[in-house]
Amino acid sequence: MIPLCNLFDRYRDDELDPEKREQFESHLAACIHCQSRMSLLNSLVTILKQSEVPVAAALPERIARRAFGQAPSWDTLVISWLKPAPALTALAISALAFVSLLFAPKLDTVDSSAEYDRLLNAVDSLIIPASETQIQSDEDLVFWLNQEGNTL
Amino acid sequence: MLDSPDATLISDTLAGDEGAFAELVRRYQGAVWGTVHRILGNSYDCEDAVQEVFLRAFTSLRRFDPRYPFGPWILRIAANYCIDQLRRKKSRKMQLWSELREGEQEHLLKDLSHDGGLSAVINAGVQDYEKIARMLLDGLRPKLKAAFVLREVDGREYNEVAMALGTSELTARVRVSRARAELQKRYKRCLAGAGGRELL
């Protein structure tokens, strides 16, 4: 294939400037490869354009009847309601919420831990009788403090 | 309803108006029918295919953005449908060709590369030439075939081809160019197979 053969597509698409066009036409007159391709494509297009089949009558009504008669499946229904823009927005919000959730427990944990430490220190300052052996959990401790009228 | 813009027909369809959808189908059935028939060929039931394209459009109608024209959207559904079908039914592609006798194959193939005499011959027996044209076209990969038909046979601009195929304009151009080159290669191969080596 010689370089001018590369202009084949642009010539066929009628996108060459007059100078290049003339150049290619001179080339086409001598290049069997391009001539053959051009003739083949022209023939194929002519044939395919001639082999039309008439559109069936009453097709629109049949299609519309079937479209409205069919019960869409639940997934089709869900998808059809999800317009791209709101869906993307929802996705972005979900992603943001997810990221926030990743951090939120950590922040809570830090706060809770600090609060818990403060309470433990306060409890340490109280004198709890040795007889109070029933205190085995935090709940027990809170219950005992309430009974004793202690507030921390 | 006949004068209603597409956007009105679409919103009426979504509101449950069957007649509005029928009118929308009526407006675009010609374009869809032509494209589907040219890409899939005679061995497929064109009516079923067109029906399926519009039913797909109907189920996705809520996702259609009415700020854009409906034509390229429905054409894209049609092109995708055709490409899916071609991928599924590759075995059909040689059926039409095998229906011709060997002598006929060579004779008809040679005619394809001679522009001058072709139109007269086609008028005498378009079905036989169509078998050959189909045989060559069916040898293309579905995406190349769709691009070729949209550009060369339907005469669409490259931006329309790109929209229908869901690609960039550059990709559409490359596909059409490859299809053209591929058709010539297949043609030469077939001609050699039919005993016509002397031609090319």
Interface residues (C-beta under 8 A of the other chain):
Chain A: F8 D9 R12 D13 I32 S36 R37 M38 S39 L40 L41 N42 S43 L44 V45 T46 I47 L48 K49 Q50 S51 E52 V53 V55 A56 L59 P60 E61 R62 I63 A64 R65 R66 A67 F68 Q70 P72 T76 I79 S80 W81 L82 K83 P84
Chain B: G16 E18 G19 F21 A22 E23 V25 R26 Q29 G30 W33 G34 H37 R38 N42 C46 E47 V50 Q51 F54 L55 F58 T59 S60 L61 R62 R63 D111 L112 S113 H114 D115 L118 S119 I122 V126 Q127 Y129 E130 I132 A133 L136 L137 V149 E152 V153 Y158 R173 V176 S177 R180 A181 L183 Q184 Y187 L200
